[in-house]
């Protein structure tokens, strides 16, 4: 019979719990609409901050992207101030960009 100390068993359990969380982080489909004061914005770059995951808005200002809760969306468009949006439990976002009046 092999004897295993309870301390080693505890460490093995913690290891597998952490490994499970790392391997199975839950990405979800995030959708949204980007607009200015009154109109949808086409061609806005939507990036998951600190990654190379990127998409852009369509002619109705809509986008889809896979992200995890806690990540941030970075939205950029020529003539507008960039905006960061924290991913929460929400699946659909309505995001307003402000015009960059200092840039003109």
C-alpha positions, 0 to 999 in steps of 0.5 A: 500500500502506498502512503500519500500525505494529505498535504501532497493530495491538497497540492495536487488538487489545487494544481488541477483546479488551476490547470482546469481554469487556465485551459477552459477559460470561457470566451463568449461572443460579444456583439455591439453597435457603435455610433456617434451622436446620432449615426451608426459608425462603419469601419470602427476597429474593435480590438481585444486589448493586449491581443491580436484579436480584431474586427471592425464594424459593418455599415450599420455599426455592428460588430461581433468578437470573441472575448472573455469577461474582464478583458477590454475592448479598444475602439478606434476610428479616424476622427474620434477619440478612442474608447475602452470598454470592460467586458462584463456579464453583458453579451451586447453593447451599445457604444458611443464614440466622441468626435476628436475636435482637437485633432482637426 
